[in-house]
Amino acid sequence: MKRQAENAARPNVFNYNNFRTYLSDMFDFLSIGDPEFTKSMICKKLGLPNSRSYFSDVLKGKFLSPLKTPVMAKVFGLSADETKFFRTLVNFNQAFDDPNEKDILFEQLLTMSKPSATQINPKAYDYYRTWHHCVVRALLDIVDVSDNWADLAGLTYPKISKSEVNASKKLLIDLGIIARNENGFWKPNGKSITTGSFMRDQAILQFQTQILEMAQKAIINNSLIGQRVKTLLMTLSEDSYKRVLGAIDRFNNELTTIATQDENPADRIYQLALVLFPYSQGSIK
């Protein structure tokens, strides 16, 4: 393991969407080459000579204060550009209560990122950041649209405004994931969307959060036709937990097969939100 770490490249902060993961990887990288680079030394550099646990606590989720953030960047030898990105990443990860602030910080991170030359259009992130883009794309599979995009407004729950439809139209065309068919109608063309590695997980997380908010609205509005809501509380062993994960994957694949092999023309849109989350942190025993 040590030999592999010694040959590893220096972690690049611009490739991270979690500052704690970055600090952990950087510590492993630097401590191998310098035995004196310890967690206690980091605490001293941060102005905490009597603490040996602060850095470890930060890695575990302790709040990293704005005063300590630039000092932490200096301890790890970050350049000016890296420090600017790191500070924004810290603020982004710790923006707990204000979704608007988190969205602004996300935009800043995308602007400061340094993707490789092969990374695709950053507009791909926009596709996942607003729920109605994928819904408009799905609608095109059902409704024949040539130039009358405004007709899509009001076909969904919640209703999509004309301005939102126009925004989706521009984005879908820019991304190249819809095209006119032989009849002149805009249809999904089967092309996939790739965000690249940078912030991909966070982009998907934002999308999934929006989907769960939509699910909450659907549950409250129990007059919607065809909705089904099921909940199940389970106590599991490690083995059973892994079997549940496998069952979820198989179920997801089965649903995908049903949808893709449907020989009848689609006439409705459904979103499935299947969430398995813990009430305990790992094993209690």
Secondary structure as UniProt FT lines:
FT   HELIX           2..6
FT   HELIX           13..15
FT   HELIX           19..33
FT   TURN            35..36
FT   HELIX           39..45
FT   TURN            46..47
FT   TURN            49..50
FT   HELIX           54..59
FT   TURN            60..61
FT   TURN            66..67
FT   HELIX           68..75
FT   TURN            76..77
FT   HELIX           80..93
FT   HELIX           99..112
FT   TURN            117..118
FT   HELIX           123..129
FT   HELIX           132..140
FT   TURN            141..142
FT   HELIX           149..152
FT   TURN            153..154
FT   HELIX           162..175
FT   STRAND          178..180
FT   TURN            182..183
FT   STRAND          186..188
FT   TURN            198..199
FT   HELIX           200..220
FT   TURN            222..223
FT   TURN            225..226
FT   HELIX           238..260
//
